[in-house]
Amino acid sequence: MLNLNAITVRLGGRLILDNATAALPPGSRVGLIGRNGAGKSTLVRVIAGLLEPDGGAAEMPKAARLGYIAQEAPSGTATPFETVLAADVERAALLEEVEELEDMDRVVEIHERLIAIDAHAAPARAARILVGLGFDEEMQQRPLDSFSGGWKMRVALAALLFSQPDLLLLDEPSNHLDLEAVMWLEDFLKGYKATIVVVSHERDFLNNVVDHILHLQGGKVTLYPGGYDAFEKQRAERMAQLAAARASQEAQRAKLQDYVARNSARASTAKQAQSRQKALARMAPIASMVDDPTLSFDFPDPTELRPPLVTLDMASVGYGDTPILRKLNLRLDPDDRIALLGRNGNGKTTLARLLAAQLTPMEGEITSSGKMRVGYFTQYQVEELDPRDTPIEHMAALMKGATPGAVRGQLGRFGFSGDKATTLVGKLSGGEKARLALALITRDAPHMLILDEPTNHLDVDAREALIQALNAYQGAVVVVSHDRHMLETTADRLVLVDNGTAREYDGSLDDYIALVLGSSGEKGSKKDKKADRKAAAAAREKEAELRKDAKTAESEIAKLTAEKSALDHAMFAPADARADLAKLAMSDLMKRRSDVEAKLAEAETRWMAASEAIEGVAA
């Protein structure tokens, strides 16, 4: 389906892709991974045809349709629903054309094509995708310009999924999604029938969606079968093999060098020494696969405080006179690890700001230790870093009165030592800026860390390093993240923010995922398996009946369309009309055509109703 043939790209004089070559199997779901700055987005832009490579090419069948989200979010007065429907260009063009046509043969062709592409079910499918990405019915009908940039990018993603391209390119699609939308997207992509190439740094997302990993390192790509865990295992084995081969080569090199040194000056062995010297020159060094030594997270441990750190007692919180969350009853202790669950817009950030003392309760009480220090991380802190200052200038401005050694020591905990500490922030990568923001908020060894989407700019290895650092940290942690692996490995309490309040969620993260996807209720609820099986059987039976109705209606539509075409032919070209129609008078033909049109409209209505009902049963 997609062949990468010796792709070479240089940007700003730097070699980004170096003869990158791979053949992706048709229908495969491929996870494109690599460290930040490795060139993943560059490769995606080459595949999408947005960047001309210096050498090589990305090749796919000429008739294949490619889908890729543009960098600019959609805007204007159109609604999300209208924007998504318009993404099916063929359907939109056919519907527009048929409105102005007088050529009845072409009208028939268009109707047949609309049936073939399942056009009548498109509105239900568009709405279903939007709901999955977090748009309720009211949001689907609002103008695009009333949404934030993140929500607009969700609309762009919905439009791309709706258009069903033969090659679907996704560059970190979960960045603008909450956990619930990510889970829906996983479920959607698992059933996608065409080829997918997705750039992602989320381990669970890759394990659940992809069947191949394309690893980009040093400008080269290597294709591995399986998900991310399978890739890690295969890569570890390859690293061990390379290390053994490198050790063997070094031993051989040392042996040859020793022979050359001992025998070059002796006439009897000079030729052999010269031969060994040539062998040394031809010996290509085996690449060393080492981890980045600057990949570092090390949170300073706080002084000890008695529990509880924070207590909420029937607290309400919001903005202005409008409460967002009510009746909050929550206790946080120094060793708590809490994940806040719930869709974006439900109030997770509001609760985080209340815990961080950025908001005060409108009703009820919040009690906390007067000595407690909080480190609160948000994406805004990353975006607000001054690009003209260096990490050491940022840290010194906050650690007033601290010695230069203390300032450098805090930066060193997060990999900013040596020249990195004096590099302009504007030249740092997104991951490095996130690390700097984490270094800044933990400068005074906080007793509680509140992290709102801390992984957005981090690659897989950096996320793993962050997880290890959080698990070693001695304070309390409250985390909001769409990275399931991070939640599973750092949180031991789940708090669901929903329906205007926040409460302990008694189930596991898997239970919550099942709840969101609609496959089960909360853990602890009684399940009548017999009733479930009966309901499932009834749903299958209902779906079968609906499909039969749809097929019957579709057959009627085809017959009536053909009859309508024959009647039109008899009216406008009677000499070539069908024998039984050629005998009829014009008035009879017109009456018969009117009857056929009425039956056709009824059949199309039945077909549309059955199709939409099938969508509902399947959902």
N, C-alpha and C positions, 0 to 999 in steps of 0.2 A: 504493500500500500504506500509506504513512504521509505525512500532510500536517501540517506545522507552520503553523498559522494565527495570525499576529500575536501570538505568545506574549510576554507581558511579565511579568517577575518582579522584585520588589524585596525585598531582604533587609537588615534592619537599616537601613532608610532609603536603601540604595544600589541604584541601578538595575543589575541583573545582565543581564537579557534585555530588549531593547527592540524590540517588534514583530517578533520573529524569525519569518521566513516562508520555507518551502521545501517543495517536493513531491518526495518520494523515489520513484523508479521501483520498481514491483513487482519483487521478486526481486533488488534491487540490494544490493551490499555496500558500505556507506558508512563511511568513516573520519571520525570527528568530531575535529577538531583545533583548537587555539588555545593561546595562552599560558597559563601557570599563573594561575589566578584569573579567567580569562575567563568561566567559567560553564558549562563542559562537563558536569560532574557534575550541576549544577542542571538543565540541559536534559534529561539522561538521566532524572533523577528525575521530571520533568514527563511525559516520554513514558511512563515506567513507571507513572504514576498515583500516585506517592508524594508529590508536591508539587502543590498547587493553584496555578495561575498567577494573577497579579493580572488578567490579561487574555489573551484568545485561548485556543487549545486545540490539543492534539495529537490528530489524528483518524486512525483506522484502521478497517477493516471490523469489524463487531460480532462476527462468528464467529471472527475471527483470535485465535490464542493468543499471548500475549506472555511471553517468558522473560527474567528478570533476576536476578542474584545478589544476595541480601540482604546487608546489611553484616555481620551476625553469622554466624560460621562454624558449620556443623553440629556437634553434639556428642552424647555419650551412649554407650551400649553397642553400638549397631548398628554393623555393619562398613561400610567404604566400598562393598563390593559390594551389600549390602542397601540402603544409602542411595541408591545410583544406581538400582537396580531400582525402588525405591519412587517415584522421580521421575516415572515413567510412571503418572500417577494413574489413568487409565482402565484400564490393564492390571491394576493392583493391585486396583482396585475390582471388576472383573469376576471375577478369580480368587477373591477373597474371597466374592463373591456366589454363585458356582457351587458352592462347598463346601456351602452350606446349602439349596440349592434342591430342591424336589420337583416343581415345574412343569416337565415335560419340554420343552414348547414353548420356555420361557424358556432352558432349558439349551442347546437347539439354537441359539437366537439368540445366546447368549453365545459358544458355540464358533465360530459363523460370524464373529462380530465379532473374536474372538481371532485367527482365521486372517487376517482382513482387515488387522489392524494388525500382523501379523507377530510376534505375542506369543511364539511358541516360540523365535524367534531372539534374543529380548531378552537372555537371560543372556550369550550369546556377544558381543553388541554392547556390553553394559555392561563386560564384562571387557576388551574391546579398547580402549575409551576409557580405562579406568583404566590399562592398560599404557602407552598413549601418553602419559599424564600422569605416568608414573614409578612406578606401583604394581605391584610384582611380585605373584605369586600369594599369597605369605605376607602381604604388606602388605594385600591386599584383604580378608583374613579377620580382621584385628585390629580391636578396638573403636576407634571414633573418638577417644575420650578418651585414647588412647595416642599420638596424633599432636600435633605442634606446630600453632600457628595457621596457618602457611603451608601445611602439608599438608592441613589441614582445608578451607582455601579451594580447594585443588585438587579435593577431593571435591565441593565445591559447584559448581565449574566442570564437572566430569564429569557431575554430575546434570543440570545445565542443558543440556549438549550432548546427553545421552541423551534428554531430554524432547522434543527436536525442535520447538520453538515456531515459529510462523509469522513472528514478529518476534523476533530474537535480539539482546538488548542486552548489550554487554560493555564494562565500564568498566575499562580498563587490565588486561586479563586476564593479561598476561605478568608482572605484578609479583611473583607468587609462584612463577614457573616458572624453571627453568634453560634454557639454550640448547637442549638436546635436546627438552624438552617444548614450547618455543616453536615449534620447527621442525615437530613433529608437529601442533601446533594450527594452524599455517599450512596444512599439507597438508589437515587436516580441514575447515577453513573454506572452502578453495578449492572443495571439492566439496559445500558446503552449499547446498541448493536453495531455501531461503526467504530472506527479507530479513534483513540483518545491519546493525546500527549498532554500531561499535566505537570506543571512545575509546582512542587509542594515541599514544605519542610516538616510536615506533620506525619509522624511515624504511623499512627493508627489509621489516618486517612489513606496513606499509601498501602498499608497492609490490607485494608478493606476494599480498595478500589482497583489497584493495578495488578497486572499479571507479569509485567516486566519492569525492570529498573534500568534506566539509561544514565550511567554515572559519568559526569563531566569533570575531568581533572587534568590540569596541565594542558588544556586545549584539545585533549583527546576524549573520545567517548567510548565507553565499554558497555555492552548490553548484557544484563543478567536476567535469567528467568526468575519469576516469583515476585513476592512483595518485598517490603523493606527489610524485614527480619531475615528473609532468605538471602537478600543482597549482603547484609552485614556478615552473615556466616560465610558466604562465598568469598567476600572480600578479605575477611580475616584469614581464611585458608590461603588466599592468593598472597597476602602480605607475608604470611609465614614462609610460603614457598620462595618469595622474592628475598626475604631476609636470609634464608638458607643458601639460596643461589649467590647472594651478595657476599656472604661469609666465605663460601667456597671460592668465589672469584678472587676475593682479597687474599686468601691463602695462596691461591695459584699465582697471583700477581707478586706477592712477597717472595715466593719461591723463585720465580723467573728473575726478579730484580736482584736477588741474592746471587743467582748463577751468573748474570751479566756482570755484576760488580766483581766477582771473584775470577772470572775467566776472560774478560775483554782484553787484558794486557798480555795474555799468554798466546804465543803464536799458534800453538797446537789446538787451542780451543776458541780462537778468535772468531772463526766462521760460525761455530755453534752459538757463541754469545751474540753475534750479530743477528742470527736467526731468531733467538729468544727476544732480542730487542724489538724486532719487527712484530713479533707476536704480541708483545706488550702494547705497541702502538695501535695494533688492530683491535685490541680488547676493549669493546664498548662498555662503559660502566653501567651496571644495573641500577636503575632508579631506586632511591631510598624513599619509602612511604612513611613519612613521619608526621605526627600531629603538629598542628600550629601551636608553638609555645606561648603565643600571646592570647590563646583562648582561655580566659581566666575569669572566674567569679568567686569571690571569697567574702561573705558577709561577716562583719565584725559582730561578735557575740555581745549582747547587752548585759548590764548589771541585773541582778536578780530582783524581782518584784513579787510580792505576795499575790495570789489569785483572789478575786478575778481582776483581769485587766480592765474590762469594760462590761457594764451591765445595762441593758435596755429594759425599761419597765413601762409597758403600754405606751411606748413612744410613737409619735406621728412626726413625719418630716416631709418637707416639700419646698416649694419656691413661692415667694410672695404670700398670698393667702390660700394657695392651692396645695393641699396635702397630696403627696404621691404615694406614700406608704403609711399605714395606720396599724395600731395595736402591735407594735414590735416588742417582742419579749425574747431577749437573746443574751447569752453570757459567753464571754471569751476569756479563756485562761492563757497563761504564758506558753503552754505547750500545744495550743490548739492549731490545727491545720484545716482551714475551712475553704471550701469552694462554693462560690455563689452561682447558682443555676437560674435559668430563666431567659426568655427571649429579650433581645434588645428593646428598650423602651418600657420594660416592666419595672425598672427602678433599681437595678444592680448598682449602677454608678452612684445613685442618690444614697443608697445604704452605705456604700464605701465612703462617701464624703461625710456622712454622719459619724461613722466610726473614726474617721481621720480628724474629727472636730472642725471640718470646714463648713458644716451645717449644724444648727442647733435645733433641738426638738420643738415642734409647734405645740405639742401636748405631751404628757407623760414625762419620763425622766431618763437621762443617761448619766451613769456614774462611772468615773474612771479614776485611776491613780494619778495624783498630781505630778508624780515623777515620771509618768509614762511618756516615752518618745515614740513617734510614729513616722515611718518612712512610707510615703504614698507615691507610687509610680503610675503615670498615665502617658499616653502617646503624646499629649500636648507638651509634656516636658521635653520629649525628644525633638519635637518640631520647634520649640522655643529656644533651643540652644543657639547662642550667637556664633554664626559661622566664621566671624572675624577673630574670635578668641581661641585660645588653646585650652586643652583639658586642665593644665596646671593653673591657668588664669581663672577658669570657671571654679575650680575647687578652692583656690586661695581666696576668692571673693566671698565664699560661704564659710570657710574655716578661718574667720578673722582671729588674729592673734596666735594662730598655730604656727609652729616652726616649719620651715621649708621641708624638713625631713618628714614631719607628720603629714603634710600635704602630699608629698610624693609617695609616702607609704600607703595612704588610702587609695591613690590612683593605681599603685602597683598591685593592690588586691584584685583589680579588674583589668589587668594586662596593659596598663598605660605606664610603661617604664621607658627610660631612655628617650629616644627621639619621638616616640608616640606621645609622650606627655607634652611635647612642644609643637605638635602638628596642629595646624589650623583645623577647627571643627568642620569647616566647609569641605575639607578634603577627606574626612572620615566616611566610612561606609555606614549604611543604616544600622547594621549590627553593632558597629563600634560606638555609634551615637547612643544606642540603647544601653550598652554597657556603661558608658560615661554617665548617663542619667541615673542608672542604678548606683553607681559609685557616689554620685552627689547626694542622693536621698538617704544613703546609709552612713554618711560621714560622722554622725554622732551616735552610732551603734544603737539604732532604735529597738524598742521592745516588741514592736509589731510592724510587720511589713504588709502593706496593702498593695497588691499588684493588679492593675487593670490592663489586660492583654499585653503582658510583658514580652511575648514571643514573636510579635508581628514582623520584626526585622531580623530575626535570628534564624540561622540555618539549623539543620538537624543536629550537628555536632555541638553547636553553641547552646541549643535548647537542652541537650543532655547535660552539658556542663552546668547550666543554670539549675536544673533539677537536682543534681548532686549537691550544689552549694546550698540550695534551700533545705535539703534534707539534713545537712550538717549544721545549719543555722539553729541557734538555741532559743530564738524568740517565737512569737506567734505569727502565723501567715494567713492572710485572707487573699484569695486569688480569684480573679475573673478571667476566664480563658476559653477559647474555642478549641484549644489543643487538648484532646481527650487524654493523650498519653501523659501530659503534664498533670492533669487533674488526678488521674489514676495513681500516679507515683508520688504526689505531694500532699494530697488532701485525705484526711480521715473523717471529716464531717462534711455533709452536704446541706446547704441551706437553699431552699427554693424560693425565689422572689417572683410572686405571681398573684394576680387578683388583688393588688393593692396592699399586700403585706408580705412578710417573710417568715418562713417556718422551717423547722428541721425536716429534712427529707430522710425517711427511715430506710429506704431501699439503697441499693448499690447504684453506681453509675450505669451499669448494664440495665438495671431495672428502669432507670430514668430514660435511657435511650429507647427501650421498648415502649415506654409510656408515650414518648414524643412521637414515635413512628406508628403508634396506634395498635401495637401487637399485643399489649397486655396492660393491666392496671398496675397500681403501685404495689410494692412488696407488702405482704401482710394482708391484702384483701383476699376474700374467699373466692376461689375460682371453681365454677361448676364445669368441669371438663366435658361432661356429657352434653350440657347446654351449648358449650362452645362448639363442639363437633356438629351438633344439630344446626346451629346457626350458620356454620361454615358450609354445611351441605346445602342448606336452604339458599345461601348466597350463590353457591355454584349453580344450583338449579335455576335460580332467577336469572343469573348471567347467561346461562345456556338458552333460556326462553327469549331473552332480549336479543341475543345474537341471531337466533332464528328469525325473530321479527324483523331485525335489521336486514338480514339477508333476503327475506321475502320482499320487503319494501324496495331494496336495491334492485331486485329482479324486475319488479313492477316498473320502477323508474326507467330502467333500460328499455323495456318493452314499450312503455308509453312515449318515451323520447323518440324511439324509432317510428312509432305510429304518427306522432306529431310531425316528424320530418317528412313522412310519406304524404301526409295530408297537405303540407306546405308545397310539396313538389306537385301534387295534383292540382292545386289552386293556381300555381304560377307557371307550370309546364305540363298542361293536361295531355299533350301528345305522348309524353313519355311516362305517364302516370301508371300506377299499379292497376291491373285489370279491373278489380272490384271497385276502385275509387274513380276510375275514368268514367264510369256510368253515372255517377252522382252529379246532381246540379250544384252550382256554386253555393247556394243557400244551405244545402245539406252538408256540403264539405265544411262550411263555416261553423254550422251547429255542432257537427261531429268534432271539429278541432277545439271548440269551446269546451265540450265535455271532456276531451282528452286532457286539456290544460288544467281543468278542475281536478281530475283524478291524479294528474302529475303533481300538482301542488299538495294534495292530500298525502300522496305517497312520500314526497320529500319531507313533509312535516313528521310523518310517522318514523321515517328513517332517522331524522335528526333527533327526535325524542328518544328513540331506542339507543342511539349512539351515546347521547348524553347520560342516559340511565346506566349504560354499561360502564362509562367512566366513573359514575358514582359508586357502583357496586365494587369495581376494581379498587377504588380508593379506600 
